[in-house]
Amino acid sequence: MGQGHRLSSEYRYQQLEQWLLRGIEEQRWRLGERLPSIRALCKEHGLSKATVQHALQRLEAQGLLEARPKAGYFVSLQPRTVRQPQSRVSIEAPRPVNVSELLLDIMRRSAAFDLIPEFRAGDLPAGILALNRSIGRALRRQRGEDYLYYDEPAGDAGLREQLSLHLARRGWAAVPEQLCITSGCQHALFLALQACCKRGDVVAVESPGFYGVLQLLEQLELQVVEVPTSPDTGMDMAALEEVLARWPVRACIVSPAFATPSGALMPLESRQQLLALAEQHDLAVIEDDIYADTALGALPDPLKALDRNERVILCSSFSKSLSRDLRLGWVAGARWHQRILHLKLVSQLASSRYLQQGVAEFIQDGSFATHLRRQRHELRDRRDRLIAFLQAWSTELRVSVPAGGLAVWVELPEGVDTLASYPKALEQGVVITPGPLFSVSGQFSNCLRLSFAHPWDERRTRALNQLPELLLRG
């Protein structure tokens, strides 16, 4: 149907629906782009507002459009049209961890979640501006000799109160006494592992899984056994059951909400099976909950909400949902909580009081919730644009479609070696995160993690467009 063509009176909403559908299929409006406004569609096609809204709502119900308040309708990703990764890790005996020097190189370049290996100045987002104001007010409220005293090891009571309310809204009725403030999620995970494991113990991890956990296991001289995961449902419970039957596993580290690198969301049935296995095998479950607040839809309940036997140690921070520079996290230590408080005291002593108070105010006045709502739309748009870029490649790919988190997991054709491509990409000013970094067994050589944490500006788009040449024809 051409520009300005008037629709017939019969089934007018259906004709408009078909016209919009063809426009999406022909990429007149690409993934993540905004459709013409309701007013514009009414004028162009001579339709009532109710008729146009009905057609748009039918497309939204099919998952083709997303309605954004005060912004309009946007072309939405259709997960069913994206081929999901299928690579599976084989179950191997526990082994010590030896973290790759390549990971340290990526971290030194501050590019773990970026294709560009340097910082660039830009305007601060509204949420960060509001956070800075809250922290500034907390600093100005310091009086007398406050600066001469340490905070209590558990952390600021006001921040723990706000965190407990935030967790309660997600389904876990936490109280401040169950929480301890840490210097980020990595610190929380470190305390959790120290509290429930000793040198030489076996720890089960997701594979592919978070390389930061592998770093901690190496430092603590723990052994690791890798458990296969699915990009849809996370850790394979049947595989975990097999692992627990074969080896004396002391702890299991999982990310039920949007595990990196795949972005998997563990379903309720798997969560219940995990807790049953933990009880059967006397297992500590360490929940890495750091990505939950990046949810593109409703915030998922923490696994901790199902914990009836004090076996789940919940760890998280603000670094993925708010600011990497904040370095504030928290841990709920379950039956190991007193041990964790002691370890916090001897390893960090205390956290910054005014920083905690500023963040507590930021949460209390609703600024954090506002930030998360804004971030949800931004991340969805960036994810969809990234997947649209990848689908345009001339080779067949498998790509995860996470409902949260900051990255997708890309499976390239067999024979592609992302590890070998790293130095070639670096020569072109592009930093990739090869798949083998997410395993201790050297698997996933034809995979990589790609982040959508940053806006797709000209530099990142150019770097992304270089990848087919670097990875597939290098």
Salt bridges, closest charged atoms under 4 A:
GLU17 OE1 - ARG58 NE 2.48
GLU26 OE1 - ARG28 NH2 3.65
GLU44 OE2 - HIS45 NE2 4.00
GLU66 OE1 - ARG68 NE 3.21
GLU66 OE2 - HIS377 ND1 3.70
GLU66 OE2 - ARG380 NE 3.35
GLU92 OE1 - ARG95 NH2 2.16
ASP105 OD1 - ARG108 NH2 3.75
ASP105 OD2 - ARG109 NE 2.89
ASP114 OD2 - HIS454 NE2 3.74
ASP114 OD1 - ARG460 NE 2.74
GLU118 OE2 - ARG120 NH2 3.45
GLU118 OE2 - ARG459 NH1 3.83
GLU152 OE2 - ARG160 NH2 3.62
ASP201 OD1 - LYS198 NZ 3.43
ASP236 OD2 - ARG88 NH1 3.42
GLU242 OE2 - ARG246 NH1 3.19
GLU279 OE1 - ARG311 NE 2.67
ASP282 OD1 - ARG311 NH1 3.10
ASP289 OD2 - ARG170 NH1 2.69
ASP293 OD1 - HIS166 NE2 2.93
ASP307 OD2 - LYS304 NZ 2.96
GLU310 OE2 - LYS304 NZ 3.94
GLU361 OE2 - ARG137 NH2 2.53
GLU361 OE1 - ARG141 NH1 3.16
GLU378 OE1 - ARG382 NH2 3.81
ASP384 OD1 - ARG383 NH2 2.83
GLU396 OE1 - ARG83 NH1 3.02
ASP457 OD2 - ARG459 NH2 3.23
ASP457 OD2 - ARG460 NH1 3.21
GLU458 OE2 - ARG462 NH1 3.56
GLU469 OE1 - ARG473 NE 3.17
